[in-house]
């Protein structure tokens, strides 16, 4: 088994380059057997994937991680490194103040059963509502108090990321959607990350499971009920449709055959080799796909592999605009499927 690659996300804070995602453990993505999911966390931690992503709005996920932390503590094992989020409800934005922020952070600490939050990733639904920078600076105050170790953002576009940095918010990372199908971060956010020194934590590398062998040669689905697949099918449509997607899968299968791995491993490796990417967030309910996930560390894409993908990627630039711009339009195809008010007790 290849050694797990790690990276220093901030001085003195090292993470594996695969972070176990928690969105699939929340409601709306299919049945989750909580006891089995918690038990399987040990397999990830023992394999060296000790850093888990979640959010205050992922129903029940922080509490699951807290259950596992309690088991780890009882057995004298290290706690998980958890990257959670602070996502005030859309309808609450105008009312967010220091008390609101502090309440949510303290609730996350309690749920996670942790002495401090390793990384809090901030999100603000509507740029037109004042208070974004002021709220981020409250999080920075909680960091100075020792409740939060590191601060990041999630799903901010480039100008608003720069605005927070200019205000003195010490962002070490920005979590964004980034994959072969969705390369929006390359247009402006990556150059800003290079200039200002922060890293990207990337979700959607497998497009909710579409960038896997299971979909190679499959007919276009006419009806989808899984929230994750609905979201990423829209990305496929923006990439160029099902035919373009199948051409990409065929190219990935050729590269995968060359390296003796899966399409999923190649798609994840591609993201890891992009500039300023610290880690890919790979969602998993259980540990059944862990060996395939770890295979990402056993090879690297070379110039021949990149050349094989280049014509397809050049012909299909994917979703337009900056990061998360399409999703912020509540009347658009991407925005209509979002849930904006999930941060309730």
Secondary structure per residue as TSV (DSSP state, phi and psi in degrees):
chain	resnum	aa	ss	phi	psi
A	1	X	-	360.0	132.9
A	2	X	-	-72.4	149.5
A	3	X	-	-67.7	141.7
A	4	X	-	-70.2	126.0
A	5	X	-	-74.4	140.9
A	6	X	E	-127.3	167.3
A	7	X	E	-149.8	147.4
A	8	X	E	-84.8	106.9
A	9	X	E	-75.1	-33.4
A	10	X	E	-148.0	159.3
A	11	X	T	-51.7	120.9
A	12	X	T	80.9	2.7
A	13	X	E	-125.0	108.6
A	14	X	E	-112.3	137.3
A	15	X	E	-129.3	155.2
A	16	X	E	-69.9	155.5
A	17	X	S	-81.5	-0.3
A	18	X	E	-118.1	122.1
A	19	X	E	-107.4	131.7
A	20	X	E	-75.5	121.2
A	21	X	E	-81.2	155.4
A	22	X	-	-115.9	-3.7
A	23	X	G	-60.5	-36.5
A	24	X	G	-67.3	-16.2
A	25	X	G	-87.2	-10.2
A	26	X	S	-84.1	171.3
A	27	X	T	-68.5	153.4
A	28	X	T	96.9	0.6
A	29	X	S	-119.8	9.7
A	30	X	S	115.6	168.0
A	31	X	-	-63.1	137.7
A	32	X	-	-123.2	124.1
A	33	X	-	-92.7	101.3
A	34	X	H	-59.0	-43.3
A	35	X	H	-61.7	-41.2
A	36	X	H	-68.9	-38.9
A	37	X	H	-64.1	-42.7
A	38	X	H	-65.6	-43.4
A	39	X	H	-61.3	-38.1
A	40	X	H	-73.1	-14.1
A	41	X	H	-61.6	-29.7
A	42	X	H	-61.3	-37.7
A	43	X	H	-63.1	-41.2
A	44	X	H	-64.6	-48.5
A	45	X	H	-62.5	-42.6
A	46	X	H	-67.0	-26.9
A	47	X	T	-80.6	-6.1
A	48	X	T	101.8	-1.3
A	49	X	-	-94.2	77.2
A	50	X	-	-95.5	7.6
A	51	X	E	-118.6	124.4
A	52	X	E	-119.3	142.6
A	53	X	E	-104.1	144.3
A	54	X	-	-158.2	-165.2
A	55	X	-	-158.0	155.4
A	56	X	T	-61.6	-22.6
A	57	X	T	-96.6	-0.2
A	58	X	S	-84.2	103.3
A	59	X	T	-55.1	117.5
A	60	X	T	82.7	-8.0
A	61	X	H	-76.5	-43.6
A	62	X	H	-57.1	-40.2
A	63	X	H	-65.6	-37.3
A	64	X	H	-61.2	-45.9
A	65	X	H	-63.8	-35.5
A	66	X	H	-64.5	-38.8
A	67	X	H	-59.7	-42.8
A	68	X	H	-67.9	-39.4
A	69	X	H	-60.3	-37.2
A	70	X	H	-63.4	-40.8
A	71	X	H	-64.8	-43.7
A	72	X	H	-60.6	-45.1
A	73	X	H	-63.4	-42.1
A	74	X	H	-63.5	-29.2
A	75	X	T	-98.8	7.7
A	76	X	T	70.9	24.8
A	77	X	-	-99.4	157.1
A	78	X	-	-67.1	146.9
A	79	X	-	-71.3	159.6
A	80	X	-	-63.8	151.5
A	81	X	E	-89.0	118.0
A	82	X	E	-116.8	128.0
A	83	X	E	-102.1	105.5
A	84	X	E	-104.9	-172.0
A	85	X	E	-135.1	158.6
A	86	X	E	-118.1	107.7
A	87	X	E	-127.3	88.0
A	88	X	-	-63.3	144.7
A	89	X	-	-60.2	146.2
A	90	X	G	-52.8	-44.9
A	91	X	G	-73.2	-11.2
A	92	X	G	-98.8	-7.3
A	93	X	G	-53.6	-42.7
A	94	X	G	-69.0	-14.6
A	95	X	G	-106.0	2.4
A	96	X	-	-70.6	125.7
A	97	X	-	-138.8	-173.1
A	98	X	H	-60.0	-40.9
A	99	X	H	-62.5	-40.3
A	100	X	H	-62.1	-49.1
A	101	X	H	-62.1	-46.4
A	102	X	H	-62.4	-39.7
A	103	X	H	-61.8	-44.1
A	104	X	H	-67.9	-41.4
A	105	X	H	-63.9	-43.6
A	106	X	H	-65.0	-36.3
A	107	X	H	-64.5	-41.1
A	108	X	H	-63.5	-40.7
A	109	X	H	-59.5	-43.0
A	110	X	H	-67.0	-46.0
A	111	X	H	-61.6	-42.0
A	112	X	H	-80.7	-10.3
A	113	X	T	56.2	49.0
A	114	X	-	-131.1	151.5
A	115	X	S	-74.9	-25.8
A	116	X	S	-154.8	162.0
A	117	X	E	-90.6	121.5
A	118	X	E	-62.8	-44.1
A	119	X	E	-149.1	124.1
A	120	X	E	-108.5	123.8
A	121	X	E	-107.8	118.2
A	122	X	E	-91.0	139.9
A	123	X	E	-134.1	146.0
A	124	X	-	-134.5	117.1
A	125	X	S	-66.0	-39.3
A	126	X	-	-131.8	110.5
A	127	X	T	-63.2	-22.2
A	128	X	T	-74.2	-16.9
A	129	X	S	-88.1	122.4
A	130	X	S	-63.0	155.7
A	131	X	-	116.8	-4.2
A	132	X	H	-59.0	-54.7
A	133	X	H	-66.1	-41.7
A	134	X	H	-60.8	-39.0
A	135	X	H	-67.4	-41.4
A	136	X	H	-61.9	-36.1
A	137	X	H	-71.0	-28.2
A	138	X	H	-64.3	-43.3
A	139	X	H	-59.6	-39.0
A	140	X	H	-63.2	-35.2
A	141	X	H	-65.1	-41.7
A	142	X	H	-65.7	-30.5
A	143	X	H	-64.6	-44.6
A	144	X	H	-63.6	-28.7
A	145	X	T	-77.8	-11.1
A	146	X	T	94.5	4.7
A	147	X	S	-79.6	-25.3
A	148	X	E	-129.2	133.4
A	149	X	E	-83.7	-46.5
A	150	X	E	-140.6	153.2
A	151	X	E	-117.4	140.7
A	152	X	E	-139.3	-178.7
A	153	X	E	-123.7	169.4
A	154	X	E	-143.2	127.3
A	155	X	S	64.5	31.4
A	156	X	-	-89.2	146.6
A	157	X	-	-79.7	177.9
A	158	X	H	-66.5	-49.1
A	159	X	H	-60.3	-38.2
A	160	X	H	-78.3	-27.0
A	161	X	H	-64.2	-46.8
A	162	X	H	-61.5	-37.5
A	163	X	H	-62.5	-42.1
A	164	X	H	-66.7	-42.5
A	165	X	H	-61.2	-42.5
A	166	X	H	-63.6	-28.3
A	167	X	T	-82.0	-3.9
A	168	X	T	96.5	11.7
A	169	X	-	-75.2	121.2
A	170	X	-	-83.2	66.9
A	171	X	E	-69.7	128.1
A	172	X	E	-100.5	-14.1
A	173	X	E	-155.7	160.1
A	174	X	E	-133.6	123.4
A	175	X	E	-90.4	124.5
A	176	X	E	-142.9	160.0
A	177	X	E	-75.5	129.3
A	178	X	-	-154.4	122.2
A	179	X	S	-158.7	176.2
A	180	X	S	-57.7	-29.7
A	181	X	S	-85.3	-26.4
A	182	X	B	-132.0	100.1
A	183	X	-	-112.0	27.6
A	184	X	G	-56.2	-36.6
A	185	X	G	-58.3	-25.9
A	186	X	G	-67.2	-23.7
A	187	X	T	-71.3	-39.1
A	188	X	T	-146.4	-34.0
A	189	X	H	-68.4	-41.4
A	190	X	H	-61.8	-45.9
A	191	X	H	-58.5	-37.9
A	192	X	H	-66.0	-41.0
A	193	X	H	-61.8	-39.1
A	194	X	H	-63.4	-42.6
A	195	X	H	-71.0	-39.4
A	196	X	H	-102.7	-6.7
A	197	X	-	89.7	7.6
A	198	X	-	-92.9	168.5
A	199	X	E	-116.0	165.0
A	200	X	E	-105.3	135.2
A	201	X	E	-109.1	122.1
A	202	X	E	-113.8	123.6
A	203	X	E	-104.9	166.8
A	204	X	-	78.6	14.0
A	205	X	T	-58.3	-30.9
A	206	X	T	-104.7	9.3
A	207	X	G	50.5	49.1
A	208	X	G	67.1	16.8
A	209	X	G	105.2	-6.0
A	210	X	T	-67.7	-35.6
A	211	X	S	-85.3	61.9
A	212	X	S	-141.0	167.6
A	213	X	G	-62.1	-25.2
A	214	X	G	-60.5	-26.8
A	215	X	G	-99.3	-4.3
A	216	X	T	-66.5	121.4
A	217	X	T	78.6	2.1
A	218	X	-	-79.8	148.4
A	219	X	-	-69.8	155.3
A	220	X	-	-64.0	128.5
A	221	X	-	-69.8	134.3
A	222	X	S	-92.9	-24.3
A	223	X	-	-141.1	124.5
A	224	X	-	-126.4	133.2
A	225	X	-	-110.6	-21.1
A	226	X	-	-70.6	126.2
A	227	X	H	-58.4	-41.4
A	228	X	H	-64.1	-44.9
A	229	X	H	-67.9	-34.9
A	230	X	H	-59.8	-46.1
A	231	X	H	-59.6	-47.9
A	232	X	H	-82.3	-19.7
A	233	X	H	-65.3	-34.0
A	234	X	H	-63.3	-36.9
A	235	X	H	-66.0	-41.0
A	236	X	H	-60.9	-43.0
A	237	X	H	-58.8	-41.9
A	238	X	H	-70.8	-26.3
A	239	X	H	-68.9	-27.4
A	240	X	T	143.5	2.4
A	241	X	-	97.0	-179.9
A	242	X	H	-65.1	-36.2
A	243	X	H	-64.4	-45.2
A	244	X	H	-63.8	-39.4
A	245	X	H	-62.0	-43.6
A	246	X	H	-65.8	-35.9
A	247	X	H	-62.4	-40.1
A	248	X	H	-64.1	-44.5
A	249	X	H	-61.3	-38.8
A	250	X	H	-64.6	-41.6
A	251	X	H	-63.8	-41.0
A	252	X	H	-65.4	-37.0
A	253	X	H	-64.8	-38.1
A	254	X	H	-63.0	-41.8
A	255	X	H	-67.4	-41.4
A	256	X	H	-61.7	-41.1
A	257	X	H	-61.2	-37.9
A	258	X	H	-63.2	-34.7
A	259	X	H	-101.7	-4.4
A	260	X	T	70.6	38.0
A	261	X	-	-133.0	-173.6
A	262	X	-	-93.5	166.2
A	263	X	H	-59.5	-40.9
A	264	X	H	-59.1	-40.9
A	265	X	H	-64.7	-40.9
A	266	X	H	-66.3	-44.2
A	267	X	H	-62.4	-38.9
A	268	X	H	-70.3	-42.0
A	269	X	H	-61.7	-38.1
A	270	X	H	-58.3	-45.4
A	271	X	H	-63.4	-44.0
A	272	X	H	-62.0	-25.7
A	273	X	T	-91.5	4.7
A	274	X	S	-80.7	152.8
A	275	X	T	-60.6	136.4
A	276	X	T	70.1	6.8
A	277	X	E	-81.6	123.1
A	278	X	E	-86.5	-44.7
A	279	X	E	-156.9	157.3
A	280	X	E	-104.3	137.2
A	281	X	E	-95.7	114.2
A	282	X	E	-110.6	116.4
A	283	X	E	-74.2	143.1
A	284	X	-	-160.2	132.4
A	285	X	S	-81.2	-39.3
A	286	X	S	-133.7	-175.1
A	287	X	S	-96.8	11.7
A	288	X	T	-63.3	-29.6
A	289	X	T	-100.2	12.4
A	290	X	H	-59.4	-43.9
A	291	X	H	-58.6	-39.9
A	292	X	H	-67.2	-36.9
A	293	X	H	-62.6	-44.4
A	294	X	H	-68.4	-21.5
A	295	X	G	-62.3	-19.9
A	296	X	G	-58.0	-28.1
A	297	X	G	-87.2	1.9
A	298	X	G	-99.1	2.6
A	299	X	-	-157.2	170.7
A	300	X	-	-139.5	147.4
A	301	X	-	-78.1	137.3
A	302	X	-	-111.3	-173.3
A	303	X	H	-62.5	-35.0
A	304	X	H	-65.0	-40.4
A	305	X	H	-64.1	-45.5
A	306	X	H	-63.1	-37.6
A	307	X	H	-66.1	-31.9
A	308	X	H	-68.5	-33.0
A	309	X	H	-84.9	-26.0
A	310	X	H	-53.9	-48.1
A	311	X	H	-61.1	-37.6
A	312	X	H	-69.0	-44.7
A	313	X	H	-68.2	-36.2
A	314	X	H	-66.5	-36.2
A	315	X	H	-76.8	-18.9
A	316	X	-	-133.3	87.0
A	317	X	-	-70.2	-14.3
A	318	X	B	84.0	-162.9
A	319	X	S	-55.5	144.8
A	320	X	-	-87.4	162.0
A	321	X	S	87.7	-168.1
A	322	X	S	-85.1	176.0
A	323	X	T	-61.7	130.2
A	324	X	T	65.2	11.6
A	325	X	H	-65.6	-44.2
A	326	X	H	-62.4	-39.6
A	327	X	H	-70.2	-21.6
A	328	X	H	-79.6	-12.7
A	329	X	-	-83.6	101.9
A	330	X	T	-66.6	-16.4
A	331	X	T	-97.3	-6.8
A	332	X	S	-86.9	174.1
A	333	X	T	-57.7	-42.8
A	334	X	T	-77.6	-40.5
A	335	X	G	-71.3	-30.1
A	336	X	G	-64.9	-23.6
A	337	X	G	-92.6	-3.8
A	338	X	-	-76.2	155.1
A	339	X	-	-113.3	123.3
A	340	X	-	-106.0	-7.8
A	341	X	-	-136.0	75.6
A	342	X	-	-115.6	-0.2
A	343	X	-	-91.9	66.4
A	344	X	-	-116.9	154.6
A	345	X	-	-69.3	360.0
